[in-house]
Amino acid sequence: MQKDILSEVIEVEKEIQKCLEVEKEKSRDWLEKVKKESELELAREEKNIKESLNKSIEVAKKEAELKAAEIVKQTEARAERLAKLNDQTLVDIVGEQITRILPG
């Protein structure tokens, strides 16, 4: 009788052990699946961030080019206006500036 009970306990323990092994395997499989999904999601997000960064850089470059072109245009227009000044006008302007600089 005791042997039957002992055998039964041993059988139950073996069954529990098998169940534990199955659950451990399921857990490992689930963790591996989650890890792969996480890596894929991370790769997708990294790709999206890089694409967004590249778009932002392109927009910033275009804005800088437009701004630089406008500055060049304004500078050329001013240079053209200054080039049209006659010598007497330039002498008068320089004279005014000198009187502001020099005391008395």
Order of alpha helices (4+ residues) and beta strands (2+ residues): alpha-alpha
